[in-house]
């Protein structure tokens, strides 16, 4: 497992998240479809290594919290 490559890909993904959110808006289902597709692609790139999966799950949970906070709901 190339940890440096994984975390570089995660970093690049966070940059792409910002672009996708600006393009679609977090309330748009297209944004969440992009999130699902792109997180799946990273996991597959690393052969569904447990660390890659856990990292991307954490990132999606973080996005969900940001979304809920923007909506005025619970979250951090």
PDB file with one MODEL, atoms N, CA, C and O in Angstrom:
MODEL        1
ATOM      1  N   UNK A   1       0.854  -1.186   0.000  1.00  0.00           N
ATOM      2  CA  UNK A   1       0.000   0.000   0.000  1.00  0.00           C
ATOM      3  C   UNK A   1       0.893   1.241   0.000  1.00  0.00           C
ATOM      4  O   UNK A   1       1.764   1.400   0.855  1.00  0.00           O
ATOM      5  N   UNK A   2       0.660   2.096  -0.960  1.00  0.00           N
ATOM      6  CA  UNK A   2       1.425   3.337  -1.056  1.00  0.00           C
ATOM      7  C   UNK A   2       0.641   4.428  -0.329  1.00  0.00           C
ATOM      8  O   UNK A   2      -0.232   5.070  -0.911  1.00  0.00           O
ATOM      9  N   UNK A   3       0.964   4.630   0.953  1.00  0.00           N
ATOM     10  CA  UNK A   3       0.229   5.581   1.791  1.00  0.00           C
ATOM     11  C   UNK A   3       0.358   7.007   1.277  1.00  0.00           C
ATOM     12  O   UNK A   3      -0.607   7.772   1.288  1.00  0.00           O
ATOM     13  N   UNK A   4       1.550   7.353   0.830  1.00  0.00           N
ATOM     14  CA  UNK A   4       1.763   8.704   0.316  1.00  0.00           C
ATOM     15  C   UNK A   4       0.851   8.966  -0.881  1.00  0.00           C
ATOM     16  O   UNK A   4       0.251  10.036  -0.985  1.00  0.00           O
ATOM     17  N   UNK A   5       0.748   8.001  -1.775  1.00  0.00           N
ATOM     18  CA  UNK A   5      -0.115   8.153  -2.945  1.00  0.00           C
ATOM     19  C   UNK A   5      -1.582   8.255  -2.534  1.00  0.00           C
ATOM     20  O   UNK A   5      -2.324   9.081  -3.067  1.00  0.00           O
ATOM     21  N   UNK A   6      -2.000   7.417  -1.585  1.00  0.00           N
ATOM     22  CA  UNK A   6      -3.389   7.468  -1.114  1.00  0.00           C
ATOM     23  C   UNK A   6      -3.710   8.849  -0.565  1.00  0.00           C
ATOM     24  O   UNK A   6      -4.706   9.456  -0.956  1.00  0.00           O
ATOM     25  N   UNK A   7      -2.881   9.345   0.332  1.00  0.00           N
ATOM     26  CA  UNK A   7      -3.200  10.622   0.961  1.00  0.00           C
ATOM     27  C   UNK A   7      -3.039  11.792  -0.009  1.00  0.00           C
ATOM     28  O   UNK A   7      -3.687  12.825   0.164  1.00  0.00           O
ATOM     29  N   UNK A   8      -2.196  11.650  -1.014  1.00  0.00           N
ATOM     30  CA  UNK A   8      -2.129  12.672  -2.061  1.00  0.00           C
ATOM     31  C   UNK A   8      -3.431  12.659  -2.862  1.00  0.00           C
ATOM     32  O   UNK A   8      -3.976  13.715  -3.185  1.00  0.00           O
ATOM     33  N   UNK A   9      -3.923  11.473  -3.180  1.00  0.00           N
ATOM     34  CA  UNK A   9      -5.203  11.374  -3.896  1.00  0.00           C
ATOM     35  C   UNK A   9      -6.346  11.948  -3.065  1.00  0.00           C
ATOM     36  O   UNK A   9      -7.238  12.603  -3.604  1.00  0.00           O
ATOM     37  N   UNK A  10      -6.323  11.707  -1.761  1.00  0.00           N
ATOM     38  CA  UNK A  10      -7.358  12.275  -0.884  1.00  0.00           C
ATOM     39  C   UNK A  10      -7.259  13.797  -0.895  1.00  0.00           C
ATOM     40  O   UNK A  10      -8.277  14.485  -0.974  1.00  0.00           O
ATOM     41  N   UNK A  11      -6.057  14.317  -0.818  1.00  0.00           N
ATOM     42  CA  UNK A  11      -5.863  15.774  -0.882  1.00  0.00           C
ATOM     43  C   UNK A  11      -6.429  16.328  -2.187  1.00  0.00           C
ATOM     44  O   UNK A  11      -7.170  17.311  -2.181  1.00  0.00           O
ATOM     45  N   UNK A  12      -6.079  15.696  -3.302  1.00  0.00           N
ATOM     46  CA  UNK A  12      -6.570  16.160  -4.598  1.00  0.00           C
ATOM     47  C   UNK A  12      -8.094  16.055  -4.663  1.00  0.00           C
ATOM     48  O   UNK A  12      -8.754  16.916  -5.244  1.00  0.00           O
ATOM     49  N   UNK A  13      -8.646  15.005  -4.071  1.00  0.00           N
ATOM     50  CA  UNK A  13     -10.091  14.826  -4.031  1.00  0.00           C
ATOM     51  C   UNK A  13     -10.756  15.981  -3.286  1.00  0.00           C
ATOM     52  O   UNK A  13     -11.810  16.461  -3.705  1.00  0.00           O
ATOM     53  N   UNK A  14     -10.151  16.433  -2.183  1.00  0.00           N
ATOM     54  CA  UNK A  14     -10.747  17.548  -1.436  1.00  0.00           C
ATOM     55  C   UNK A  14     -10.784  18.810  -2.294  1.00  0.00           C
ATOM     56  O   UNK A  14     -11.717  19.605  -2.186  1.00  0.00           O
ATOM     57  N   UNK A  15      -9.794  18.997  -3.130  1.00  0.00           N
ATOM     58  CA  UNK A  15      -9.805  20.137  -4.034  1.00  0.00           C
ATOM     59  C   UNK A  15     -10.936  19.987  -5.053  1.00  0.00           C
ATOM     60  O   UNK A  15     -11.621  20.957  -5.378  1.00  0.00           O
ATOM     61  N   UNK A  16     -11.122  18.780  -5.545  1.00  0.00           N
ATOM     62  CA  UNK A  16     -12.190  18.513  -6.506  1.00  0.00           C
ATOM     63  C   UNK A  16     -13.563  18.650  -5.867  1.00  0.00           C
ATOM     64  O   UNK A  16     -14.518  19.059  -6.528  1.00  0.00           O
ATOM     65  N   UNK A  17     -13.671  18.309  -4.575  1.00  0.00           N
ATOM     66  CA  UNK A  17     -14.936  18.487  -3.859  1.00  0.00           C
ATOM     67  C   UNK A  17     -15.332  19.956  -3.873  1.00  0.00           C
ATOM     68  O   UNK A  17     -16.489  20.293  -4.125  1.00  0.00           O
ATOM     69  N   UNK A  18     -14.371  20.824  -3.603  1.00  0.00           N
ATOM     70  CA  UNK A  18     -14.666  22.258  -3.609  1.00  0.00           C
ATOM     71  C   UNK A  18     -15.172  22.703  -4.977  1.00  0.00           C
ATOM     72  O   UNK A  18     -16.109  23.496  -5.068  1.00  0.00           O
ATOM     73  N   UNK A  19     -14.556  22.198  -6.034  1.00  0.00           N
ATOM     74  CA  UNK A  19     -14.975  22.541  -7.392  1.00  0.00           C
ATOM     75  C   UNK A  19     -16.373  21.994  -7.681  1.00  0.00           C
ATOM     76  O   UNK A  19     -17.210  22.689  -8.256  1.00  0.00           O
ATOM     77  N   UNK A  20     -16.618  20.756  -7.281  1.00  0.00           N
ATOM     78  CA  UNK A  20     -17.925  20.139  -7.525  1.00  0.00           C
ATOM     79  C   UNK A  20     -19.022  20.846  -6.737  1.00  0.00           C
ATOM     80  O   UNK A  20     -20.131  21.030  -7.238  1.00  0.00           O
ATOM     81  N   UNK A  21     -18.715  21.241  -5.510  1.00  0.00           N
ATOM     82  CA  UNK A  21     -19.702  21.964  -4.690  1.00  0.00           C
ATOM     83  C   UNK A  21     -20.010  23.323  -5.315  1.00  0.00           C
ATOM     84  O   UNK A  21     -21.164  23.749  -5.323  1.00  0.00           O
ATOM     85  N   UNK A  22     -19.002  23.999  -5.832  1.00  0.00           N
ATOM     86  CA  UNK A  22     -19.217  25.294  -6.474  1.00  0.00           C
ATOM     87  C   UNK A  22     -20.019  25.129  -7.765  1.00  0.00           C
ATOM     88  O   UNK A  22     -20.866  25.961  -8.092  1.00  0.00           O
ATOM     89  N   UNK A  23     -19.747  24.060  -8.485  1.00  0.00           N
ATOM     90  CA  UNK A  23     -20.410  23.811  -9.769  1.00  0.00           C
ATOM     91  C   UNK A  23     -21.865  23.397  -9.580  1.00  0.00           C
ATOM     92  O   UNK A  23     -22.751  23.909 -10.263  1.00  0.00           O
ATOM     93  N   UNK A  24     -22.113  22.471  -8.655  1.00  0.00           N
ATOM     94  CA  UNK A  24     -23.448  21.890  -8.505  1.00  0.00           C
ATOM     95  C   UNK A  24     -24.215  22.434  -7.309  1.00  0.00           C
ATOM     96  O   UNK A  24     -25.440  22.546  -7.354  1.00  0.00           O
ATOM     97  N   UNK A  25     -23.496  22.776  -6.229  1.00  0.00           N
ATOM     98  CA  UNK A  25     -24.142  23.079  -4.960  1.00  0.00           C
ATOM     99  C   UNK A  25     -24.322  21.784  -4.182  1.00  0.00           C
ATOM    100  O   UNK A  25     -24.658  20.747  -4.755  1.00  0.00           O
ATOM    101  N   UNK A  26     -24.099  21.849  -2.887  1.00  0.00           N
ATOM    102  CA  UNK A  26     -24.175  20.631  -2.072  1.00  0.00           C
ATOM    103  C   UNK A  26     -25.593  20.078  -1.971  1.00  0.00           C
ATOM    104  O   UNK A  26     -25.775  18.906  -1.642  1.00  0.00           O
ATOM    105  N   UNK A  27     -26.589  20.896  -2.248  1.00  0.00           N
ATOM    106  CA  UNK A  27     -27.963  20.434  -2.175  1.00  0.00           C
ATOM    107  C   UNK A  27     -28.375  19.640  -3.413  1.00  0.00           C
ATOM    108  O   UNK A  27     -29.429  19.005  -3.419  1.00  0.00           O
ATOM    109  N   UNK A  28     -27.567  19.672  -4.437  1.00  0.00           N
ATOM    110  CA  UNK A  28     -27.892  19.036  -5.706  1.00  0.00           C
ATOM    111  C   UNK A  28     -27.528  17.552  -5.684  1.00  0.00           C
ATOM    112  O   UNK A  28     -26.414  17.196  -5.299  1.00  0.00           O
ATOM    113  N   UNK A  29     -28.454  16.686  -6.093  1.00  0.00           N
ATOM    114  CA  UNK A  29     -28.135  15.252  -6.156  1.00  0.00           C
ATOM    115  C   UNK A  29     -26.928  14.931  -7.049  1.00  0.00           C
ATOM    116  O   UNK A  29     -26.237  13.937  -6.826  1.00  0.00           O
ATOM    117  N   UNK A  30     -26.677  15.771  -8.056  1.00  0.00           N
ATOM    118  CA  UNK A  30     -25.507  15.547  -8.918  1.00  0.00           C
ATOM    119  C   UNK A  30     -24.210  15.637  -8.120  1.00  0.00           C
ATOM    120  O   UNK A  30     -23.260  14.898  -8.382  1.00  0.00           O
ATOM    121  N   UNK A  31     -24.174  16.542  -7.148  1.00  0.00           N
ATOM    122  CA  UNK A  31     -22.997  16.647  -6.296  1.00  0.00           C
ATOM    123  C   UNK A  31     -22.780  15.342  -5.537  1.00  0.00           C
ATOM    124  O   UNK A  31     -21.671  14.807  -5.523  1.00  0.00           O
ATOM    125  N   UNK A  32     -23.826  14.833  -4.914  1.00  0.00           N
ATOM    126  CA  UNK A  32     -23.695  13.619  -4.103  1.00  0.00           C
ATOM    127  C   UNK A  32     -23.413  12.396  -4.971  1.00  0.00           C
ATOM    128  O   UNK A  32     -22.754  11.458  -4.525  1.00  0.00           O
ATOM    129  N   UNK A  33     -23.909  12.403  -6.206  1.00  0.00           N
ATOM    130  CA  UNK A  33     -23.566  11.311  -7.126  1.00  0.00           C
ATOM    131  C   UNK A  33     -22.081  11.367  -7.451  1.00  0.00           C
ATOM    132  O   UNK A  33     -21.413  10.334  -7.493  1.00  0.00           O
ATOM    133  N   UNK A  34     -21.557  12.577  -7.681  1.00  0.00           N
ATOM    134  CA  UNK A  34     -20.126  12.727  -7.933  1.00  0.00           C
ATOM    135  C   UNK A  34     -19.328  12.244  -6.724  1.00  0.00           C
ATOM    136  O   UNK A  34     -18.318  11.559  -6.882  1.00  0.00           O
ATOM    137  N   UNK A  35     -19.777  12.600  -5.512  1.00  0.00           N
ATOM    138  CA  UNK A  35     -19.087  12.160  -4.296  1.00  0.00           C
ATOM    139  C   UNK A  35     -19.052  10.629  -4.247  1.00  0.00           C
ATOM    140  O   UNK A  35     -18.000  10.039  -4.003  1.00  0.00           O
ATOM    141  N   UNK A  36     -20.185   9.999  -4.475  1.00  0.00           N
ATOM    142  CA  UNK A  36     -20.247   8.532  -4.426  1.00  0.00           C
ATOM    143  C   UNK A  36     -19.339   7.908  -5.479  1.00  0.00           C
ATOM    144  O   UNK A  36     -18.582   6.982  -5.188  1.00  0.00           O
ATOM    145  N   UNK A  37     -19.417   8.413  -6.687  1.00  0.00           N
ATOM    146  CA  UNK A  37     -18.605   7.852  -7.776  1.00  0.00           C
ATOM    147  C   UNK A  37     -17.113   8.048  -7.519  1.00  0.00           C
ATOM    148  O   UNK A  37     -16.317   7.129  -7.717  1.00  0.00           O
ATOM    149  N   UNK A  38     -16.741   9.240  -7.082  1.00  0.00           N
ATOM    150  CA  UNK A  38     -15.314   9.534  -6.908  1.00  0.00           C
ATOM    151  C   UNK A  38     -14.729   8.815  -5.682  1.00  0.00           C
ATOM    152  O   UNK A  38     -13.576   8.384  -5.717  1.00  0.00           O
ATOM    153  N   UNK A  39     -15.498   8.683  -4.618  1.00  0.00           N
ATOM    154  CA  UNK A  39     -14.980   7.937  -3.468  1.00  0.00           C
ATOM    155  C   UNK A  39     -14.834   6.465  -3.819  1.00  0.00           C
ATOM    156  O   UNK A  39     -13.864   5.821  -3.420  1.00  0.00           O
ATOM    157  N   UNK A  40     -15.790   5.934  -4.558  1.00  0.00           N
ATOM    158  CA  UNK A  40     -15.689   4.547  -5.005  1.00  0.00           C
ATOM    159  C   UNK A  40     -14.473   4.316  -5.880  1.00  0.00           C
ATOM    160  O   UNK A  40     -13.805   3.287  -5.779  1.00  0.00           O
ATOM    161  N   UNK A  41     -14.192   5.288  -6.743  1.00  0.00           N
ATOM    162  CA  UNK A  41     -13.039   5.160  -7.639  1.00  0.00           C
ATOM    163  C   UNK A  41     -11.730   5.126  -6.849  1.00  0.00           C
ATOM    164  O   UNK A  41     -10.828   4.353  -7.170  1.00  0.00           O
ATOM    165  N   UNK A  42     -11.629   5.958  -5.824  1.00  0.00           N
ATOM    166  CA  UNK A  42     -10.401   5.943  -5.010  1.00  0.00           C
ATOM    167  C   UNK A  42     -10.271   4.607  -4.284  1.00  0.00           C
ATOM    168  O   UNK A  42      -9.186   4.027  -4.240  1.00  0.00           O
ATOM    169  N   UNK A  43     -11.361   4.122  -3.721  1.00  0.00           N
ATOM    170  CA  UNK A  43     -11.296   2.830  -3.028  1.00  0.00           C
ATOM    171  C   UNK A  43     -10.869   1.716  -3.987  1.00  0.00           C
ATOM    172  O   UNK A  43     -10.027   0.885  -3.646  1.00  0.00           O
ATOM    173  N   UNK A  44     -11.450   1.706  -5.175  1.00  0.00           N
ATOM    174  CA  UNK A  44     -11.079   0.669  -6.155  1.00  0.00           C
ATOM    175  C   UNK A  44      -9.615   0.811  -6.576  1.00  0.00           C
ATOM    176  O   UNK A  44      -8.918  -0.187  -6.759  1.00  0.00           O
ATOM    177  N   UNK A  45      -9.150   2.064  -6.730  1.00  0.00           N
ATOM    178  CA  UNK A  45      -7.750   2.293  -7.128  1.00  0.00           C
ATOM    179  C   UNK A  45      -6.794   1.612  -6.155  1.00  0.00           C
ATOM    180  O   UNK A  45      -5.734   1.130  -6.553  1.00  0.00           O
ATOM    181  N   UNK A  46      -7.171   1.574  -4.886  1.00  0.00           N
ATOM    182  CA  UNK A  46      -6.330   0.963  -3.857  1.00  0.00           C
ATOM    183  C   UNK A  46      -6.852  -0.421  -3.464  1.00  0.00           C
ATOM    184  O   UNK A  46      -6.669  -0.876  -2.335  1.00  0.00           O
ATOM    185  N   UNK A  47      -7.503  -1.072  -4.421  1.00  0.00           N
ATOM    186  CA  UNK A  47      -7.968  -2.462  -4.257  1.00  0.00           C
ATOM    187  C   UNK A  47      -8.821  -2.646  -3.004  1.00  0.00           C
ATOM    188  O   UNK A  47      -8.722  -3.658  -2.310  1.00  0.00           O
ATOM    189  N   UNK A  48      -9.655  -1.653  -2.732  1.00  0.00           N
ATOM    190  CA  UNK A  48     -10.541  -1.699  -1.561  1.00  0.00           C
ATOM    191  C   UNK A  48      -9.783  -1.994  -0.265  1.00  0.00           C
ATOM    192  O   UNK A  48     -10.282  -2.687   0.622  1.00  0.00           O
ATOM    193  N   UNK A  49      -8.582  -1.457  -0.180  1.00  0.00           N
ATOM    194  CA  UNK A  49      -7.798  -1.570   1.048  1.00  0.00           C
ATOM    195  C   UNK A  49      -8.602  -0.939   2.181  1.00  0.00           C
ATOM    196  O   UNK A  49      -9.220   0.110   1.997  1.00  0.00           O
ATOM    197  N   UNK A  50      -8.595  -1.559   3.321  1.00  0.00           N
ATOM    198  CA  UNK A  50      -9.413  -1.089   4.445  1.00  0.00           C
ATOM    199  C   UNK A  50      -9.131   0.375   4.811  1.00  0.00           C
ATOM    200  O   UNK A  50     -10.059   1.113   5.144  1.00  0.00           O
ATOM    201  N   UNK A  51      -7.886   0.793   4.755  1.00  0.00           N
ATOM    202  CA  UNK A  51      -7.555   2.176   5.070  1.00  0.00           C
ATOM    203  C   UNK A  51      -8.177   3.132   4.052  1.00  0.00           C
ATOM    204  O   UNK A  51      -8.700   4.181   4.429  1.00  0.00           O
ATOM    205  N   UNK A  52      -8.126   2.783   2.787  1.00  0.00           N
ATOM    206  CA  UNK A  52      -8.725   3.643   1.755  1.00  0.00           C
ATOM    207  C   UNK A  52     -10.229   3.764   1.977  1.00  0.00           C
ATOM    208  O   UNK A  52     -10.790   4.855   1.881  1.00  0.00           O
ATOM    209  N   UNK A  53     -10.872   2.654   2.269  1.00  0.00           N
ATOM    210  CA  UNK A  53     -12.316   2.678   2.511  1.00  0.00           C
ATOM    211  C   UNK A  53     -12.644   3.535   3.725  1.00  0.00           C
ATOM    212  O   UNK A  53     -13.522   4.396   3.663  1.00  0.00           O
ATOM    213  N   UNK A  54     -11.942   3.302   4.826  1.00  0.00           N
ATOM    214  CA  UNK A  54     -12.216   4.066   6.048  1.00  0.00           C
ATOM    215  C   UNK A  54     -11.940   5.556   5.841  1.00  0.00           C
ATOM    216  O   UNK A  54     -12.680   6.399   6.347  1.00  0.00           O
ATOM    217  N   UNK A  55     -10.895   5.879   5.112  1.00  0.00           N
ATOM    218  CA  UNK A  55     -10.568   7.278   4.847  1.00  0.00           C
ATOM    219  C   UNK A  55     -11.692   7.937   4.055  1.00  0.00           C
ATOM    220  O   UNK A  55     -12.125   9.040   4.390  1.00  0.00           O
ATOM    221  N   UNK A  56     -12.161   7.270   3.015  1.00  0.00           N
ATOM    222  CA  UNK A  56     -13.191   7.884   2.180  1.00  0.00           C
ATOM    223  C   UNK A  56     -14.538   7.929   2.892  1.00  0.00           C
ATOM    224  O   UNK A  56     -15.306   8.869   2.685  1.00  0.00           O
ATOM    225  N   UNK A  57     -14.841   6.943   3.719  1.00  0.00           N
ATOM    226  CA  UNK A  57     -16.067   7.009   4.524  1.00  0.00           C
ATOM    227  C   UNK A  57     -16.003   8.219   5.446  1.00  0.00           C
ATOM    228  O   UNK A  57     -16.982   8.952   5.586  1.00  0.00           O
ATOM    229  N   UNK A  58     -14.856   8.426   6.070  1.00  0.00           N
ATOM    230  CA  UNK A  58     -14.697   9.573   6.946  1.00  0.00           C
ATOM    231  C   UNK A  58     -14.892  10.879   6.174  1.00  0.00           C
ATOM    232  O   UNK A  58     -15.522  11.807   6.682  1.00  0.00           O
ATOM    233  N   UNK A  59     -14.365  10.958   4.969  1.00  0.00           N
ATOM    234  CA  UNK A  59     -14.501  12.174   4.181  1.00  0.00           C
ATOM    235  C   UNK A  59     -15.964  12.429   3.816  1.00  0.00           C
ATOM    236  O   UNK A  59     -16.421  13.572   3.852  1.00  0.00           O
ATOM    237  N   UNK A  60     -16.690  11.387   3.469  1.00  0.00           N
ATOM    238  CA  UNK A  60     -18.110  11.548   3.136  1.00  0.00           C
ATOM    239  C   UNK A  60     -18.889  11.979   4.372  1.00  0.00           C
ATOM    240  O   UNK A  60     -19.756  12.849   4.283  1.00  0.00           O
ATOM    241  N   UNK A  61     -18.592  11.384   5.520  1.00  0.00           N
ATOM    242  CA  UNK A  61     -19.260  11.787   6.760  1.00  0.00           C
ATOM    243  C   UNK A  61     -18.982  13.258   7.062  1.00  0.00           C
ATOM    244  O   UNK A  61     -19.874  13.984   7.500  1.00  0.00           O
ATOM    245  N   UNK A  62     -17.764  13.689   6.831  1.00  0.00           N
ATOM    246  CA  UNK A  62     -17.415  15.086   7.032  1.00  0.00           C
ATOM    247  C   UNK A  62     -18.232  15.984   6.099  1.00  0.00           C
ATOM    248  O   UNK A  62     -18.737  17.023   6.526  1.00  0.00           O
ATOM    249  N   UNK A  63     -18.365  15.589   4.826  1.00  0.00           N
ATOM    250  CA  UNK A  63     -19.174  16.371   3.892  1.00  0.00           C
ATOM    251  C   UNK A  63     -20.631  16.437   4.344  1.00  0.00           C
ATOM    252  O   UNK A  63     -21.279  17.479   4.237  1.00  0.00           O
ATOM    253  N   UNK A  64     -21.133  15.320   4.847  1.00  0.00           N
ATOM    254  CA  UNK A  64     -22.515  15.303   5.337  1.00  0.00           C
ATOM    255  C   UNK A  64     -22.685  16.273   6.502  1.00  0.00           C
ATOM    256  O   UNK A  64     -23.703  16.958   6.597  1.00  0.00           O
ATOM    257  N   UNK A  65     -21.697  16.332   7.383  1.00  0.00           N
ATOM    258  CA  UNK A  65     -21.750  17.273   8.506  1.00  0.00           C
ATOM    259  C   UNK A  65     -21.726  18.719   8.014  1.00  0.00           C
ATOM    260  O   UNK A  65     -22.469  19.560   8.519  1.00  0.00           O
ATOM    261  N   UNK A  66     -20.880  19.006   7.037  1.00  0.00           N
ATOM    262  CA  UNK A  66     -20.819  20.349   6.467  1.00  0.00           C
ATOM    263  C   UNK A  66     -22.180  20.706   5.861  1.00  0.00           C
ATOM    264  O   UNK A  66     -22.689  21.808   6.063  1.00  0.00           O
ATOM    265  N   UNK A  67     -22.747  19.781   5.131  1.00  0.00           N
ATOM    266  CA  UNK A  67     -24.052  20.001   4.498  1.00  0.00           C
ATOM    267  C   UNK A  67     -25.129  20.275   5.543  1.00  0.00           C
ATOM    268  O   UNK A  67     -25.914  21.213   5.402  1.00  0.00           O
ATOM    269  N   UNK A  68     -25.162  19.462   6.580  1.00  0.00           N
ATOM    270  CA  UNK A  68     -26.162  19.649   7.638  1.00  0.00           C
ATOM    271  C   UNK A  68     -25.972  20.992   8.342  1.00  0.00           C
ATOM    272  O   UNK A  68     -26.946  21.666   8.677  1.00  0.00           O
ATOM    273  N   UNK A  69     -24.741  21.368   8.560  1.00  0.00           N
ATOM    274  CA  UNK A  69     -24.458  22.658   9.206  1.00  0.00           C
ATOM    275  C   UNK A  69     -24.948  23.806   8.329  1.00  0.00           C
ATOM    276  O   UNK A  69     -25.522  24.771   8.832  1.00  0.00           O
ATOM    277  N   UNK A  70     -24.724  23.707   7.021  1.00  0.00           N
ATOM    278  CA  UNK A  70     -25.189  24.734   6.089  1.00  0.00           C
ATOM    279  C   UNK A  70     -26.708  24.838   6.093  1.00  0.00           C
ATOM    280  O   UNK A  70     -27.269  25.924   5.944  1.00  0.00           O
ATOM    281  N   UNK A  71     -27.357  23.706   6.262  1.00  0.00           N
ATOM    282  CA  UNK A  71     -28.815  23.674   6.285  1.00  0.00           C
ATOM    283  C   UNK A  71     -29.368  24.119   7.635  1.00  0.00           C
ATOM    284  O   UNK A  71     -30.575  24.310   7.782  1.00  0.00           O
ATOM    285  N   UNK A  72     -28.494  24.283   8.612  1.00  0.00           N
ATOM    286  CA  UNK A  72     -28.936  24.698   9.923  1.00  0.00           C
ATOM    287  C   UNK A  72     -29.311  23.536  10.824  1.00  0.00           C
ATOM    288  O   UNK A  72     -29.959  23.715  11.855  1.00  0.00           O
ATOM    289  N   UNK A  73     -28.891  22.329  10.417  1.00  0.00           N
ATOM    290  CA  UNK A  73     -29.197  21.140  11.193  1.00  0.00           C
ATOM    291  C   UNK A  73     -28.079  20.799  12.137  1.00  0.00           C
ATOM    292  O   UNK A  73     -27.202  21.618  12.412  1.00  0.00           O
ATOM    293  N   UNK A  74     -28.118  19.583  12.629  1.00  0.00           N
ATOM    294  CA  UNK A  74     -27.086  19.092  13.549  1.00  0.00           C
ATOM    295  C   UNK A  74     -25.809  18.830  12.771  1.00  0.00           C
ATOM    296  O   UNK A  74     -25.819  18.767  11.541  1.00  0.00           O
ATOM    297  N   UNK A  75     -24.734  18.680  13.483  1.00  0.00           N
ATOM    298  CA  UNK A  75     -23.453  18.349  12.839  1.00  0.00           C
ATOM    299  C   UNK A  75     -22.378  19.294  13.280  1.00  0.00           C
ATOM    300  O   UNK A  75     -22.613  20.235  14.038  1.00  0.00           O
ATOM    301  N   UNK A  76     -21.161  19.019  12.777  1.00  0.00           N
ATOM    302  CA  UNK A  76     -20.051  19.762  13.303  1.00  0.00           C
ATOM    303  C   UNK A  76     -19.348  20.598  12.360  1.00  0.00           C
ATOM    304  O   UNK A  76     -18.384  21.269  12.728  1.00  0.00           O
TER     305      UNK A  76
ENDMDL
END
